[in-house]
Amino acid sequence: MNLSSRSRCLGVLCGAQGGRALFLRTPLVRPAHISAFLQDQPTPGWTGTQHIHLSPNRHSGSKAAPLHWTSERAVSVLLLGLLPAAYLNPCSAMDYSLAAVLTLHSHWGLGQVVTDYVHGDAWQKAAKAGLLALSALTFAGLCYSNYHDVGICKAVAMLWKL
């Protein structure tokens, strides 16, 4: 990038007037270029890379995707209610519920990170297998702590006392 194009870029980024984004009105980036870029179509006069990797749609045309999405939201809402309940009523049922819900929530969240950022079938399969092993180990460790030690609720309370 030469000095002229750097100064144009800085002018575009730093020269916003009245709270409106100037980068859409400059000759560097135009809405037509952005639209074609997002649709993975060639744009006349554009020589940059025009491909965005999107997550594969494994469940297209089935009810599995909306059910999975709803399940993720239900687990998140359950976790929001479970945390104060565990604080108010620490018991083994809360400890095991937290172990299950925290592990499932983390597994699904990290699964999306793997889907979005790990490219290539072999790498993605390896990463998902590693994630499954990590999630199983996490759940087993939390259950072991609940059974053989003080449990999640009392462990967090002990940390807060420090």
N, C-alpha and C positions, 0 to 999 in steps of 0.2 A: 504494500500500500504506500503510494508516494505521499508527499507532504500536501499536495493539493487535495487529494481525496480524503486525507485525514482531517484537514480543516473543514471540508464540506461535511464530513460525518459529525465532527464536533459541533458545527453550526446547526446541524439538523437536530442533534440530541439536546443541545443546550439552549436553543433559540425558541422555545415554546412561547407563544403569545396568547395571552388570555386563557390559559389553561387548555388550549387545543394542541393536539400533537401535530407538529410540523412535518414529521417524517413521511406522512401520507401525501403531502403536497409538494414534495421535492422531486426532482428528476431521478433521484436514486432509487426510490421505492414507490411504486404506484399501486393503487388497489387492484388493477387488472393483473399486475405481476403477482401480487399476493394471492388472489383468487386462483390463478392458473397454477401457482406453486402448491397450494393446498389441494387442488384437484389432480395434481401430478400430470399436468398437461404442458407441452412446450409453449413458451412465450416468445414471440418475435423480439429479437434483440437481447434476450436474456441468455447468458452463458453459464450461470451458476448451476449447482446441483439442485434438482427439483424433485427429490424423493423424501417423503416423510414416512418413517417406519411406524405403522400402526399395529396395535395388538391384534392377533388373529381372532377372528370371530368363530370360535369353536362351536358355539351353540346356536348358530343362526337358524331360524325357523323352528326352534323348539321352545319349550317352556322352561328349560333348565336355566337359561340366562336370567330371566326375570325372577325366578325362584331363588337363584343364588344371590342376586342383588338384594332381594328382600331379606334373605337370611343374614347377609352381611349387616344390613341396617338394623335388623332385630337384635343381633348380637351386640352391636354398638350401643343401642338403647338399653339393653339388658345390663351391659357393663356400667353404664351411667347410673343405673339404679342400684346395682350390686355393690359398688364402691362405698356409698354412704351406709348401706345396710350392713356391710361387713364392719364398718367402723362402729356402728351403733350396737351391733350384736355379733361379736366375734365368737364363732363356734366352728366345729369341724365341717359342718355342712357348707358354711360360707367359704372356708378354706378350699374345699374341693371344688365348689362352684367357681371360685376365682381361678383356680388352677385350670379348669376346663375352658372357661370363657376367655381368659387372658391368652392361653395358648392358641385357641381357635382364631381369635381376633388377630394375633400376631402372625399366624400362619397365612391367613387370607391376605393380610396387608403385604407381607413380604412376597407372597406369591404374585401379587400384582407388580411388584418391583421387578421380579424375575421375568415376568411376561413382557414388561415394557422395555427393559434394559439389557436383557441377555438375548443375543441374536444367534441364529443357527440352531438347527434341530438338536444336534448332539450336545451342544453347550446348554441349551435350555432343559433338555432331559436330565443332564447331570446336575444342573442347579436345582431343579425341582426335586430330584432324589435327595440331594443334600439338605434342602429345606425340609423335606418330610422327615429325614433322620433328625435334624435339629429340633423340629417341633415335637417329635416323639420323645427325644431326650429331655426337652424342656418340661413336657408334661410329666414324664416319669420322675424328674428331679423335684418338681413342685409337689407331686404326690408323696414322694419319699420324705420331703421336708415336713409335709403335713402329718404323716404317720409317725415318723421317728423323732421329730423335733417339735418346736412350738407352733408351727403352722404359719401361714402367710399373714393372717391378721395380727397375731401377736408379734411376729417378726417386724412388721412395719411399725407397730406401736413401740417396740423396743428401739428401733432406729430413731423414731421421733423423740424419744426421751434423751437421746445423746445430746 
